[in-house]
């Protein structure tokens, strides 16, 4: 039976068989989304997450249920078929932060302020049992910058430099493992945040794409939001939001900003490799256009004194994303599906 037949059977079984179906924009995963318009006026979103392509909806259900239980606006779960990978969820609308700010730039500061408030609220809640996003996990993810970006740009990986990076970066990240942990959504940014002004307080921010949540450092989602791979966040806004977070969560500011730089470097090196992988392996060349912004975030973080040694290694090993390098990555698009 085809995937589309499975989808239609699921819709029929849950009483939405007469609904009109309209596709919604997807993401970098294998998940697809559709908006359903029921004849009785109800609207919902259908998530199609095929298990045979590595998708699993159970974490989404678990984290969504947890988030709504804390008073935050994750989508309500209306129906689920975990085995087949289908979910019918609440439609939180189309007002993504990124779209709203593009139309009305004056909204940028108040929207980001609310998003910081959400993090402060979330970090005060009792955390569910989650896998740790620690140095053991984070360091190999950052080496994707070598495995995919350097490989795509230069045709080979400098294994000696990769090995030194793995050793030295792990040593820098390891001290963060002893600091307090919170639930981190891991993709907390303007294209995953929705504005719902008719709700109150932190519930005005709709949350998406949190199924990969883990237990991590409180600075992680903040840097995810402020060092956005898809849009430029003004430096003044970034600094103001860091200050707002520290006002709401008093702690050693120097220690926090050190963690912020380390996690920013880790996240953006991972994304640098991830975007290259999406092009070389999955044929999604559009992600190459985002690499210069990600590279700029990496350079910003490498200016922090704690990353001095890693900065030298990166600058000696990874080529800046010149037009020649970007063209080389695009030229190799979809040429390594089995790597």
Secondary structure, DSSP 4 states (H G I P E B T S, - for coil): --HHHHHHHHHHHTT-TT-EEEEE---SSS-EEEEEE-TTS-EEEEEE--GGGT--SHHHHHHHHHHHHTT-EEPPEEEEETTTTEEEEE---S-BHHHHHHH-TTHHHHHHHHHHHHHHHHHTSPPPP--B--HHHHHHHHTHIIIIIIHHHHSS--HHHHHHHHHHHHHHHHGGGGS-EEEE-S--STTSEEE-TTS-GGGGEEE---TT-EEEETTHHHHHHHS-SSSPPPHHHHHHHHHHHHHHS-S-HHHHHHHHHHHHHHHHHHHHHHHHHHHHTT--GGGGGGHHHHHHHHHHHHTSGGGHHHHHHHHHHSPP--HHHHHHHHHTTTS-TT-
